[in-house]
Each structure stands twice: as structure tokens, then as C-alpha cells.
Amino acid sequence: MKILKNNFGFLFRDWNLYENARAYRKNMNNILRAFPKEEQFALTDQTRRAILSIVLNIAESSNKNMDKDSRVYINRAQCSLDEVVACFDCAKDEEYISDRQHQEILEKSQNLAKQLNGFNKYLSNTNKPKLGIKDNGLGITKGFTLVELILYVALVGILLTAGAIFAGDVILGSIKGRVRAKVQSEARFAVEKMRQEIVKGKSLEAIQNSVWIVNGSVNNIQKFNAITGAKDTSVGSLGDISTGSLVGHGIAYDPVQNAVWITGWGSPSTQKYNAGTGAQIGGNISGGGLRLAYDPKQNAVWSVGGNSLIKINAANGSVITNDTSTANRRTAAYDSDSNAVWVTDLDNNRLQKYNASNGSLMMNVSTDNFPKGVAYDIRQNAVWVANNNNPGSVQKFNTSGVLQLTINVPDAYVLAYDPKQNAVWVAACAYDKIYKIDAVAGALLGTYNTGDCPHGIVYDHVQNAVWVSNTGFPSSLQKFDAATGNMMISTVSALATYEAETMTHNIGAAITDGWNIWSTNNYIDGDIYTSSPFNFPSAGEYLFQVRAYGSSAASVWPMMNIKIDGSIVASATVDSSSWKTYFLRGNVSAGDHTVGIYFSNDACCTPPLFEDRNLYIDKLAITSGDSVASSGAASVAYAFNCRFLLGDDATRVSFSVNGDGKTTSLHTLQTCSKSGLGCGPSDAWSDLSSPDTEVTNFTCTNISSGTSLGEEAVKIDLTLKNKNPGGKKEFDAEATIETSISLRL
């Protein structure tokens, strides 16, 4: 016998059938909100009334003296459900909903129909018990036997005598214990299923839980640990992977090839890198230049910039299509439901939709001024656009191009969709802020301060976080909790910042926004230096960021040096004639030290060109941590992959959270097995955790030779949490499993 919640005398409020019907109504009404206005008093109203009729008829069936009378109302609920399905069939005909949405509606309707049919059969059964206490099936209830009634009255007496609070604690403790045991059992099951596959593995082919940054000013890309924020120094040169002459601007992760794609300016081109080793794959691919979107269905990469929109075969790097019909394209996003690519057109203030299969233009959609950012919203099947006009706005369109919302957001620049919170995150460079917006109502949920000029933003589905790359001074990479907005990690901590005009000067003159060091005299403290000593908190390596530019003479650029108490600790060639941030590293002992900048290779007026080599300084920052996203263009990409090659040298097994990219598997651990290439979102994934739980942490780490036998091994960390939409404490439960699994082959 179960203890019931207080139904206030309304029997139907104890039925799972009634609760499920209410949930069905809420889900369907969310879909109806996206219907066009012209249907408000037609299809939308008809559908909404039919949905409500289901709930009301179930409720009315509970208060009848005869079962046959109750069945009349359940039959009416079934008829109303039929009407709802027919309405959504019509909506599909009008293209108000997508194929995927239509399929999900049919599946949810079928589940509710089965429950209604089951209840109807129950009411037809003449040997059933009466309605009263919940059973373990449909949630239909049965009455008390005489013995149960006596026991129940006795129990009430005991509770009143011993104290309701104590008894309540016992009951709640029992519930909590059962919930905790269930979650632990599910976590063990998921890890055991992974173990069964991993032990068949021959090698760890792709282990990724990383954040990638493309740095336009210093021509490199960098890889950071998504849990700790530490830079991965095992790739490139101490973690800096050179992009050659490419001035990078956009970056995207490709889970199928386990690759990172970048695109950039100069001679606009696109490059591909191995996400494990950082090695470049192939050469430069002409085209693009600003942003990228990975397309899993076609296994393609779309690179956009200026008048270029190219579709690249992600496997071999060949160009499939190249559209040059529009002059100033800025960003792109892949729409999995429509199998389309959405592109922003800055000059014409519009959004363009392209067929992802053949690259043909499907439609043009007018936006507010200067559309720069675009993101696809998988839950609402919508497209969000960041318009960078004055003051700025964010707009939501359905995939038919119909405007649904416009929200004023100052200096909206780039954005990312967050399916867990059902929110859109918007970065505003000019205001050093990110905004969190409700993806359904368009309400502002929060405003959060960032570093200087947030230029890139991406959602991390494994840790429920948002990553932001700041390209101002000093530059940084930051991680925010997507639920609370609290900052969790900042890769750079600015200890002190000095404007060149306010430092002590031994030589030179003021210029707009800085100081001109026009000669070399090797002053002890430097040509300019801190007016008072800076206290370095501990001994070690520090990062000095200097915003500077130079003028060359005889094809030689200025040499800039950092001095600590008169000794040079770091040097860099200032190779730009416009403002650029330079990163210099040097070891400093703990305590007070004078920090100076020294220009060491002055030259002037040599015939026949009579050029003057000078060094111009704007500001100096003393920081600790890893350099990222230098001034200029930069964006950020999140990469997750846990993939193994099996003994046949062909089959690859992958584990991921929400590997299929669908809303029905948000925060669900999944696995996929495929011959040939690794699995992507468009492949068939199977759930390892149930829909009653959510994954709050999942990592797999290579610990080769970490076992007593010396085999290659992987460390699995998995945390499952019980879903508790009602927020009741007795249903809060979490289970964490950490284990090492060896590959036996």
C-alpha cells in the first residue's frame, strides 16, 4: 500500500494518467506557440481546445457512480486525442512543424493513447478492485480491503501518538534510500556496458574533452582541458599550434574525423588539424575566412566569409560546392531538422537558407541591421540571429523563415544555444558581458560580466557550462556554469595593468593611446617602467602581455624586451604596423620588482629610404596562467570524443553524452558502433542511461601503461543524478563511479 499525496478530495489528482495528460498538454502547447499568427483563431485554437479536452474528460471520469459512465468520458478523451493528431497532421501539411517534430508528436500521442486504452479496459473489468490507492502499472488505483482499512486506521493512530514528524522522516528516508539505490544501479549498469565494449578495444583512438581557441593575432590554435582549464602543452610548441600565414578567425570541431577545422583571413582559406596530436591534415583550402559549421549528415564542413560559402568534404578536404553570390557573409549554422545551412548576410541585413545536400539557395529572410551571429535551436526547431546594429538585437525565426521574437540586446555579436537550460547565450564585445535568454519566451534570464571583449561563445553539454573567449586586453578564456551563470574558470588572471602614458619614461613622447619609444639608450630599468615596484606573489613563470606596434627600417622590425630590475627576462619582435598584443614569458622571483620595457634595436635615416625604426606601446599587463585568444579575431569550439578501435581494425565504438544531438537524449549517456569512420550525430546511438536520470559529468582519460600489467587503459568518471522536476528533497540522489578499464587486445 502506498502513502498518497494530499489530493484535496479530487481522486483524479492521484492518477498517473491525469499527470501524464497534463504533461502532454504542456508539451503540445509549447509547439503551438510557434504556429503563425494567422492560425491563432483557426488551427492553433482548435488544437489547443482538443488537447485541453483530454485532461478535462479524464478528470470528469473520476466522479461517476458507475464504471460505464466513467468510460464515456475516457472515450471522449480518446476522441479528443484523435483530433489532436489530425490537427498536427494538417500542421505538417502546412510545414508549420518539421518531420522530426511530427514524429515526436506521434510517438507521445501513441504513448498517451495506450494509457487511455488501458484505463478503458480496466473500467470494463468487472472483477477489478475499486479506485483508491495507486498501483504500480498505469497509476490506476484500487480500494481498501477490510484488513487494509483496519491497518491503515491503526497506522494513523501510531503516527499521531509517536509524532508525525518522526514518522515522516522515516518514510522520506526510505524513499530517498530507494531512489539512491536506483541511481547507483543505473550508473553501475552503464559503466559495465562500457567495460564490455572497451575490453574488446585495440587502441584508444580519440579521447577529447577539450576547448579549442583560434588566435588571429598570433596565428595559432590552442587546446585546453575542459575540466581544469589548463592548456594542453603536449601539442604544438608548448601548446601553441602554428597556423602559418593564416590569420585565424573561426573554428569548429568535427567528431567523425576527430578533427579541428579553422578558417581565417589574409588569403581566405580553411585548414584541418588532428584533434589528438595537433598536426595539420592536408594543405590550405581556398575560401571561407570568417566562421565554420560542421554538417554531420553530409560529413561536410561549411566555411563562410566575404563572398565565399564553400562546402568541404570533411574526409578528404575536397571542395564540393562554392557559392560566391553574396558579398559579406559572416557566420553559418547547420540545421539538422531541415538539412540546411543558415548564413548571415551583413550588407543586405538578411539571413540566407541553403540546401545542405546541393548548396542551392532556399530562401532569404530579412533581419535587423548587421546580422553577425547565428545559431540553430534544436528544441524549438528555430534559428537565432545576433544583430550588431545600434543598440543591437537578437531575433528568433522558425525554419520557414517566420519571425517569432525580437529581443533588444546591446551589441549582440555571437551566440550559442543551450538545450539543457533551453536558453540562448549572447556575447556583447563592447560591454564585456554575456546575456542568457529564455529560448521560448525571449525573457532575459541573466547578465554576466566577462573579460575584455567576448568574441566567441560555445555550450559544453558534458559539464553544462558555457565557454567564452575574450579577445581584448588582457585576453582570456572563461568557463561559466550554465545553470547559475557563475564563473568557474578563467585561464588568465590579470595581476596588474599599466597604461604606457602613466608609466615612468626615460625617453620618447606621448602619442594617441600610447607612448613612442624612438631611440635605444639601454636605461637600467628600461625605456619606460613601472613607477613603483610590483609585488610578484610567488616565484615562477609569468606572462607579460604588451599591446604594441612598430615601424620597420631596412626590413627589420623593433625588438621589444621585458626587464625585471634591469635584467632582460623575455623578448619579442614587434612585427605589426597596427596595434597587436604580444605575449612574453619570463621567470621572476617572489617579491617587489621594477618591470620595464626596453627597445633594443633602434635605427634611423639610413639612405636611400631614410626609414625610422620605432616602438610604440599602449599598455602592459602582468598575468598568470595561459595565453589565449589574442587581440583581433578569435572564436572557441568545444570538443568531446571517447572512441576506441576494435580488434578488427575497422570497427569504432564511441561513448558520448547526447551523441545523437537530439532533444530526447539530452544529458543521456549513449554509445555507437560503426565500421569505418567514427560516429557522428546522424548515426544510430543507443542509450546507456535511462530517461529518469541525467549525466552531470562524464570523462574518459587515457592512462596508458597505468595498470599493473602495463596494458593500455582508460579511466572512466561517470556521475548520474536522478531527475527531480518537482524539487522534492527525498528524490534527490546522485551516484559517481570512477574506474580504470584495460584494453585486452
NORBELZI-V424337 format. One record per residue. PHI is phi in whole degrees, -180 to 180 (* if undefined). PSI is psi in degrees with one decimal (NA if undefined). Layout:
PHI_PSI / PHI_PSI
//
This chain:
*_134.1 / -100_146.8 / -84_126.5 / -92_152.6 / -71_165.1 / -73_114.3 / -95_4.0 / 56_28.4 / 88_3.1 / -105_103.5 / -59_-39.4 / -62_-21.7 / -71_-8.4 / -94_-4.8 / -89_132.9 / -61_-34.8 / -59_-45.0 / -65_-43.8 / -63_-41.8 / -67_-35.6 / -66_-38.9 / -64_-42.2 / -63_-39.6 / -62_-43.4 / -60_-44.6 / -64_-42.3 / -63_-45.7 / -68_-38.1 / -64_-33.4 / -61_-38.1 / -69_-39.3 / -64_-25.2 / -63_-22.3 / -89_-3.2 / -68_150.8 / -65_156.8 / -63_-31.0 / -66_-13.9 / -97_3.5 / -56_-41.6 / -106_16.9 / -124_-104.2 / -63_-40.6 / -62_-48.9 / -65_-41.4 / -64_-42.8 / -66_-43.5 / -63_-39.8 / -70_-35.9 / -66_-39.1 / -65_-45.3 / -63_-34.6 / -61_-32.9 / -61_-49.7 / -64_-45.5 / -67_-39.1 / -69_-35.6 / -62_-43.9 / -63_-44.2 / -68_-25.4 / -69_-16.5 / -79_-16.5 / -114_37.7 / -110_145.8 / -73_-32.6 / -114_141.3 / -60_-34.8 / -65_-31.2 / -70_-39.2 / -62_-37.3 / -65_-30.5 / -58_-44.1 / -75_-32.4 / -67_-38.0 / -62_-39.6 / -63_-39.8 / -62_-40.0 / -64_-41.1 / -65_-40.4 / -63_-38.3 / -64_-40.2 / -59_-40.2 / -65_-40.1 / -61_-46.6 / -61_-42.5 / -63_-39.8 / -62_-43.6 / -71_-27.5 / -62_-42.5 / -65_-39.1 / -62_-37.9 / -64_-40.1 / -60_-35.2 / -87_-0.1 / 64_31.1 / -79_-23.4 / -128_157.8 / -87_170.6 / -59_-42.1 / -66_-44.3 / -61_-42.7 / -60_-42.3 / -64_-42.9 / -65_-37.3 / -63_-44.8 / -62_-39.7 / -66_-44.1 / -66_-38.5 / -66_-38.9 / -64_-40.9 / -62_-43.5 / -68_-37.5 / -62_-39.3 / -63_-39.4 / -69_-40.8 / -64_-42.3 / -63_-40.8 / -63_-40.2 / -66_-41.1 / -61_-43.0 / -64_-38.9 / -60_-44.0 / -68_-25.0 / -80_-13.9 / -80_115.1 / -76_-13.0 / -101_8.5 / -76_157.8 / -75_167.6 / -78_164.7 / -73_136.1 / -175_-65.4 / -114_142.3 / -62_141.6 / -101_-168.1 / -99_5.7 / -100_-109.5 / -71_-8.5 / 93_7.8 / -77_152.8 / -118_160.3 / -125_162.9 / -88_176.5 / -81_139.3 / -82_169.5 / -62_-41.5 / -63_-43.3 / -63_-39.3 / -63_-42.7 / -62_-45.9 / -63_-39.5 / -65_-44.5 / -62_-40.8 / -63_-41.7 / -62_-43.1 / -60_-40.6 / -63_-42.8 / -62_-43.6 / -62_-42.0 / -67_-35.5 / -74_-47.3 / -81_-20.9 / 114_122.2 / -67_-31.7 / -65_-45.9 / -62_-46.6 / -64_-39.3 / -61_-40.7 / -62_-40.3 / -62_-46.7 / -63_-47.6 / -63_-37.9 / -63_-37.9 / -65_-43.0 / -63_-46.1 / -62_-38.6 / -64_-41.3 / -67_-39.9 / -65_-43.5 / -62_-42.7 / -63_-38.3 / -64_-45.5 / -65_-42.9 / -61_-40.4 / -63_-41.3 / -67_-39.5 / -64_-43.0 / -64_-39.5 / -62_-46.0 / -62_-44.1 / -67_-38.0 / -65_-39.5 / -64_-38.3 / -66_-41.6 / -59_-42.7 / -60_-31.5 / -86_-40.9 / -64_-37.5 / -66_-16.6 / -84_-8.5 / -72_148.3 / -95_-35.9 / -158_155.9 / -83_110.4 / -91_-33.8 / -149_112.6 / -122_110.0 / -137_129.6 / -148_73.4 / -133_160.4 / -121_130.6 / -111_140.5 / -122_138.1 / -108_129.1 / -111_107.5 / -71_-33.9 / -76_-30.2 / -113_9.4 / 54_57.1 / -151_171.0 / -125_154.1 / -137_150.9 / -121_130.6 / -124_145.5 / -69_124.2 / -73_-12.9 / -93_-48.6 / -97_-21.7 / 82_3.5 / -76_142.9 / -73_138.0 / -82_101.5 / -84_2.5 / -81_-11.6 / -110_150.1 / 62_-149.6 / -99_97.3 / 54_37.2 / 97_-6.6 / -103_116.5 / -104_113.9 / -68_138.3 / -103_14.4 / 68_-132.5 / -84_-4.2 / -73_122.8 / -90_92.9 / -66_145.8 / -134_-42.3 / -119_153.0 / -148_145.0 / -149_147.7 / -99_138.9 / -115_102.0 / -72_-24.7 / -71_-48.1 / -88_-4.6 / 50_55.9 / -131_159.0 / -115_128.1 / -108_138.9 / -131_155.1 / -138_154.6 / -163_-178.2 / -89_-156.0 / 81_-111.6 / -94_100.2 / -51_125.5 / -157_171.1 / -129_142.1 / -130_157.4 / -126_135.6 / -130_145.9 / -70_122.9 / -72_-15.2 / -88_-46.4 / -101_-20.3 / 83_2.4 / -76_140.6 / -72_140.9 / -111_115.1 / 76_-171.5 / -105_-164.5 / -75_138.4 / -109_117.1 / -66_134.1 / 120_168.3 / 81_-140.3 / 129_-21.9 / -120_-57.3 / -142_166.1 / -133_155.7 / -141_130.4 / -89_136.1 / -116_100.7 / -72_-28.8 / -68_-42.9 / -92_-1.8 / 49_56.3 / -134_162.5 / -121_130.4 / -102_123.1 / -117_128.0 / -129_146.0 / 171_131.0 / 61_-128.3 / -93_11.4 / -108_129.4 / -134_104.1 / -114_144.4 / -109_122.5 / -114_134.9 / -66_115.2 / -69_-21.2 / -79_-46.0 / -117_-3.4 / 81_6.5 / -78_147.9 / -83_124.3 / -91_-49.2 / -136_156.2 / -146_106.5 / -102_124.7 / -121_28.1 / -83_-14.3 / -124_139.9 / -80_-38.2 / -133_67.0 / -79_145.9 / -119_-49.2 / -141_166.3 / -143_151.8 / -145_139.1 / -90_133.2 / -107_103.6 / -70_-26.5 / -76_-44.0 / -91_-4.3 / 51_56.7 / -137_163.7 / -120_127.7 / -101_132.4 / -130_136.0 / -89_138.2 / -117_102.0 / -66_-45.5 / -67_-35.3 / -101_6.9 / 49_59.9 / -151_164.0 / -113_133.5 / -115_138.8 / -113_123.9 / -116_143.0 / -68_121.4 / -72_-19.5 / -77_-47.2 / -118_-3.5 / 80_8.6 / -80_148.0 / -73_128.2 / -100_-38.0 / -166_159.1 / -114_136.2 / -127_124.9 / -71_139.8 / -126_-179.9 / -69_-179.9 / -70_141.6 / 58_61.0 / -69_120.5 / -114_-40.4 / -111_150.0 / -146_143.7 / -148_144.8 / -95_135.7 / -107_104.9 / -73_-26.2 / -80_-40.4 / -94_-2.9 / 52_56.7 / -135_169.3 / -124_130.8 / -108_139.7 / -128_134.0 / -100_119.7 / -105_125.2 / -95_23.5 / -75_178.8 / -98_115.1 / -90_-14.1 / 119_151.7 / -156_162.2 / -124_133.8 / -124_146.7 / -118_127.8 / -122_145.9 / -79_171.6 / -74_-0.9 / -93_1.8 / 87_10.4 / -85_126.4 / -68_130.5 / -114_-36.3 / -146_148.3 / -133_124.3 / -123_130.3 / -73_118.0 / -134_113.0 / -59_129.1 / 56_38.8 / -58_126.1 / -120_-62.3 / -133_161.5 / -149_164.7 / -143_142.9 / -93_136.8 / -117_100.0 / -71_-26.0 / -65_-50.0 / -87_-4.7 / 52_55.2 / -137_163.0 / -118_131.5 / -104_131.8 / -124_131.4 / -100_135.9 / -123_101.4 / -60_-45.1 / -67_-22.4 / -109_-1.0 / 54_49.2 / -143_157.5 / -123_146.2 / -118_140.9 / -111_123.5 / -123_134.5 / -63_123.4 / -75_-12.2 / -97_-56.2 / -89_-20.2 / 82_8.6 / -75_145.6 / -75_120.7 / -96_-20.7 / 180_153.4 / -128_129.8 / -133_135.6 / -76_141.1 / -122_-171.9 / -72_-166.7 / -76_116.5 / 61_76.2 / -64_124.0 / -119_-19.0 / -139_147.3 / -150_140.8 / -151_148.0 / -94_135.1 / -104_103.4 / -76_-19.5 / -77_-43.7 / -105_8.4 / 52_58.2 / -136_164.7 / -122_129.4 / -104_136.9 / -130_130.1 / -102_125.9 / -105_124.0 / -105_8.5 / -83_-141.3 / -134_121.5 / -77_151.6 / -76_155.7 / -162_164.9 / -119_128.8 / -126_148.8 / -120_129.0 / -119_142.5 / -69_119.9 / -69_-22.0 / -80_-43.3 / -106_-20.5 / 83_-0.1 / -71_139.5 / -74_131.3 / -104_-36.9 / -143_140.5 / -133_121.1 / -72_-18.0 / -126_129.6 / -112_113.0 / -77_112.6 / -82_-35.3 / -164_145.6 / -130_135.1 / -126_130.2 / -82_136.0 / -59_-34.7 / -65_-27.5 / -98_-2.6 / -77_168.7 / -80_134.9 / -117_131.7 / -96_-20.8 / -161_159.7 / 104_-169.3 / -153_158.4 / -72_144.8 / -130_174.0 / -62_122.2 / 67_21.5 / 177_-157.8 / -138_134.8 / -97_114.2 / -93_105.7 / -101_-1.4 / -150_165.4 / -114_119.7 / -132_-1.2 / 52_51.7 / -64_148.4 / -58_-50.2 / -83_-11.4 / 118_168.0 / -68_-37.8 / -134_148.7 / -155_165.2 / -65_135.8 / -66_-28.2 / -135_152.5 / -59_147.7 / -101_137.5 / -90_109.8 / -81_120.9 / -66_-27.6 / -154_161.7 / -76_144.2 / 151_-167.6 / -88_133.9 / -121_154.7 / -107_123.6 / -107_116.4 / -102_126.3 / -127_124.9 / -92_118.0 / -153_167.5 / -149_171.2 / -142_167.8 / -120_134.4 / -93_159.9 / -141_133.9 / 54_36.8 / 65_19.7 / -116_132.5 / -91_161.9 / -63_146.1 / -103_121.1 / -106_134.6 / -127_145.2 / -99_127.5 / -110_138.0 / -118_112.9 / 52_39.0 / 92_-9.0 / -106_135.7 / -74_127.6 / -116_-14.5 / -161_149.8 / -142_154.4 / -156_145.7 / -85_125.3 / -90_98.5 / -108_28.5 / -133_143.0 / -95_7.5 / -132_163.3 / -56_133.7 / -153_146.6 / -91_131.5 / -113_141.6 / -113_121.1 / -126_134.1 / -114_138.0 / -153_150.5 / -87_134.1 / -135_139.6 / -79_160.2 / -68_149.2 / 117_-170.5 / -81_130.3 / -145_146.2 / -87_129.9 / -110_127.0 / -133_163.9 / -117_129.6 / -125_125.5 / -96_114.2 / -107_-1.6 / -138_53.5 / -62_145.4 / -152_145.1 / -154_138.6 / 67_28.2 / -81_128.2 / -63_155.6 / -92_-8.4 / -90_-20.5 / 53_44.7 / -80_152.5 / -121_115.1 / -88_118.6 / -132_160.4 / -119_129.0 / -117_127.8 / -118_134.1 / -99_-54.6 / -159_162.0 / -128_133.8 / -124_133.7 / -101_118.8 / -133_162.9 / -121_149.1 / 115_-159.1 / -107_137.4 / -73_139.2 / -145_164.1 / 33_72.6 / -67_169.0 / -59_144.7 / 111_-155.9 / -85_140.3 / -162_149.0 / -143_173.2 / -132_146.7 / -136_140.9 / -100_134.7 / -127_126.7 / -135_132.2 / -161_136.2 / -138_96.0 / -133_142.5 / -129_141.0 / -95_126.3 / -84_176.3 / -66_-16.6 / -82_1.2 / 61_19.3 / -135_-39.0 / -85_134.8 / -121_129.9 / -109_128.1 / -118_147.6 / -126_134.8 / -159_158.7 / -89_123.8 / 56_47.0 / -62_-30.3 / -85_-5.3 / 71_13.8 / -96_153.3 / -68_-25.2 / -73_-13.3 / -119_24.0 / -59_127.5 / 60_33.1 / -111_132.5 / -76_130.1 / -132_160.3 / -133_153.0 / -148_135.7 / -121_132.7 / -152_140.9 / -85_136.9 / 95_-122.4 / -70_163.4 / -70_165.8 / -76_143.7 / -122_-179.3 / -59_-26.1 / -84_-3.6 / -87_174.6 / -86_114.5 / -109_146.5 / -115_142.4 / -77_136.7 / -105_-20.9 / -117_155.5 / -86_162.9 / -68_-9.7 / -82_-10.4 / -123_165.2 / -135_143.5 / -82_121.5 / -102_-13.3 / -160_133.4 / -149_120.8 / -137_149.0 / -130_130.0 / -125_134.7 / -73_121.9 / -127_57.1 / -54_139.3 / 59_25.6 / -92_-0.2 / -106_167.3 / -63_-27.1 / -89_-8.1 / 81_11.0 / -73_162.1 / -69_138.2 / -144_164.4 / -131_141.3 / -100_125.3 / -107_127.2 / -118_120.6 / -134_130.4 / -124_122.5 / -110_142.4 / -128_138.0 / -70_132.6 / -71_132.1 / -138_69.8 / -61_-26.3 / -80_-13.5 / 72_19.7 / -81_134.4 / -61_-34.6 / -68_-14.0 / -104_6.0 / -79_123.5 / -158_144.6 / -145_145.2 / -136_133.1 / -121_132.8 / -126_128.0 / -120_126.8 / -152_155.2 / -111_133.4 / -124_125.6 / -91_142.6 / -85_124.8 / -89_-16.9 / -86_NA
//
